[in-house]
């Protein structure tokens, strides 16, 4: 569902790619897929 949003295609994805390329950051698209908790996807409790 979220992949259909134009904002995702025009803003979020290109920005993540720029940050990866220019700063060496790693991005993870976790919308509707994140597991919460200490051992979760991003280590966030909530």
N, C-alpha and C positions, 0 to 999 in steps of 0.2 A: 504494500500500500504506500508506504512512505517514498518508495523509489519513483512513484508517479509524480511527486511534487516537483514543480519547476524549480523551486528554490534549491532542492537537493541537487538537481542537475546543473544549475547555473551558478550556485554560490558554494554550497558545502563541498561538493566533490573537487572542483578546481582549487578551492582554498586548501583543502587537505593535501592535494597533490603538490601545491606550491610549498607548503610547510615541510613536506617530506623532502622535496628536491633541494630547497634552499637552506633549511635548517637541520635536516637529518631527522626530523621528528617522525614518529610512527603514528598512524591514525588507525582507528578502529570504528567502524560503523556498527554501533551496538543497539540502535533503536529497535525495540521489541525483541531483542536477542540477549540483552544483558542479564547475567545471573548476579544477584546481589549477595553480599556477605563477605567476610574476610577472605574466603577462598574463591570469590566470584570473579567475573570477567575483569573488572577494573578495581577490585578491592574496596568498593564502596558498600557501606552498610545499608543505605537507602537511596 
